[in-house]
Amino acid sequence: MNILFKNIRAIVPNGDSDEVKEVNICVSGEDIVAVGDVPAGFKADREVDGTRKLAIPGLINCHTHSYMSFMRNAADDLSFMDWLFGKVDPIEQKMTDEDAYWGACLAIIEMVKSGTTCFNDMHMNKMQTTKAVKESGIRAVIGRGIVGSMEGDKPDEGGLRRINDILEEREAFKDCDRMTFCLAPHAPYTVDAPFMRYISDVAKKEGMNIHVHLSESVSEIEGVKEKHGCSPIKLAADNGLFDVPCIAAHCVQVDEADIDIMKEHGVSVVSNPASNMKLGNGFAPIPAMLKKGVNVCLGTDGAASNNRLNLFHEMSLMALIHKGTERDPQVVSAAQVFRMATINGAKALGLSDKIGSLEAGKKADIAILDLNSPSLIPDNNLIAALSYSVSGSEVTDVMVNGEFILEDRKMKFLDEEKVYSKVREITKRIVV
Ligand SMILES: [Zn+2]
C-alpha cells in the first residue's frame, strides 16, 4: 500500500537540528520512501490532504511500565519507599496476568492518542504487554523487570525465571518486527552486584541491551553508599551493566563523576520529570549532562507515579523546570526537548536507523496534529509549540510501520470501550 501525505507541514531534520517544512511524505509498505517531492513513478493508493495538518515523527517514550495504568491515582502523595513497598507492591501481588494485559492496553491507548509510537517497557507479566503491543499495532522495546541475587555461581530461582521469561518472549514474538527485547535489571536495591554481572554476561551473549532504574532517590544513594561505598552509577559500571548499550532511567541523584562515567560508557539517560517530582525525588541535572554530551531522552514512568502517559507533558516539564531550578532560560531549549522525545530516544533504544525522524529509508512512524487547534495558533514557531503549548489532544492520526493505528482519534485495532470497562473492573477488585 502506498500512502501520500500531500503538501503537509512537517518537522524534518536539518543537520543536528530540525526545521518546519511543507513537504510531501510518501509511504510505501512499512517505509517512508520520500520526504519532499513525490518521486517519479510513485503511485498513491491513498492520499491524505495535508492542509492545516502537522506531521511529526512519532514520539518515543523511553521509560514506562504500561501494565500499571490501572494504578493511576492509587498511590499519591507518598514517600518513594512507602509508594513502592507500601502501596504498589501489594497491588502487584494481587494482579493477574490478564490484569496486566488490560493495563497495557489502556496505556497504549493513552500513549497513541498523545502521539507516541514507540515505548520502552519494563513489565512483570510474561506475554501480556507483548500481546497488547502485537494487537494494537504500536512499536515497543520489551523488558521483564528482573529482581534477585546470586546463590553461589547461579542466580536464585526467581531471578533465573525472570531472565528466561524475556528470552521466551523474544522467541515467541520473533516474527513481529515492531518489538525488540532487552534485559531489565530493576534497580541496585533489588538486584545484588554479582547478579548485575551475571545479567551483563547474558546481555553480551544474547546481543541484548540493558534497561535499568539508577540513582532515582536519595535513599537509594544512601543504601548503595553504605553497602558498597560508591554511587549506584559506579556500582552499575563496575558490575558490567554499561558494557552493553544501556538506558538508565531517572539518574536524578548524580554528581559530575557519575556523569563522566555515563558519558565514557555511552549510557543514555531517560529523564522522567513528572515522576521524579511527584515522588519527591528531585530534579536530574540535565543541563550538566547535555553539556558533557550525554544522550538524554524522555519517559513518563508508570501511571502510578505520574499519573499520565503523555509525552507532550514531559516535554513541557523538561523545557521549563531546568530554566527554573538553574535560573537560566537557555539551559534547555524547545528544539533540544523535541529531539529528546524523538531521535535521542531512538538512539537510546538502538533504533535510530529505523525511527526518530521523518526521513526516506526510515519506518513510517508518524503522528499527525490538527493545526486548527488553539494551542497551535499562531503557527509561526511549531517546534516551540510542541514543547510549550501542545497538550496531546491535537493528535488526530497515528501511523506505525506504514499502518494507521489511530484514525480520526479512534484506535483502529483496540476496542477502547472494552478496555475502559475491563480496567474499571480491575481497579475495583484489586486497587480500591
Ligand atoms: Zn520505572
Residues whose N, C-alpha, C, O or C-beta is under 5 A from the ligand:
A	BS01	ZN	D301
